[in-house]
Amino acid sequence: MSRVLANGVPLLVVVVWYFAAQNQPEYLLPAPLEVAKSLKEMLIGNLADQTFISMVRIVLAVVIAMAIGAVLTLIAHLLPVVDGLFGSRLLPFVNAVPSVGWAILGVIWLGVSDGAVVFVVVLILLPFSMVTLREGLRAIDPELREMGRSFTRRRYLVALKVELPLLFPYALAAARLSFSVGWKVAIIAEFFGAERGLGLVMNQARQNFQTETVFASILAVVTIVFVVDHLVFDPLGRLASRRSGTLVEERNN
């Protein structure tokens, strides 16, 4: 029943969409076939390079945000005196600034460039990595740390063999969320100030009343996030679960 609903409801939506489009102007509600043609162009056609550019920006921004978040979280973990600065001041500030605000500042400071888009996305994604990694560090079982210290007194080995595997699921969750949110932010940043990318395509489509291209851009993002989620993050998630389970079993034994 669950699979029937999962496949049947989207199909029903497409059918309703098809008939609704028959009675509406194309600039208001384009037909599914026209949107499908534009979607093909964005994934494997003439506009695929624009989609790829956005993809590269987002992947780069996720990596940078995760790296900065990990470093700041590690500093706060090793130096509790700065934990309040990061947790009570930096995170709320960065998290509260709207995406549009960062997008405008990015264009002012860095101009219309790839760097401006990456800058905006990194600042929006940074809180996701920091909050998730902070919670991961707090959730590590002290007995597992003690087990690691019983084998070696070298702090870096305990971190490498015990803490990092236990933090991996949290880092993976942050990366998964950051990748999907990154698309939303990148589209906004590209919409305001970019010479290339899917956001630019959407902006040009808006100006020319090419609603089918706007629909296709949205579906392109949904398709990419869905595919990456199932082909990359799901296998890594299963690997992380097995590794964490192994450490818990070793502690219990």
Disulfide bonds with the S-S distance in Angstrom:
none
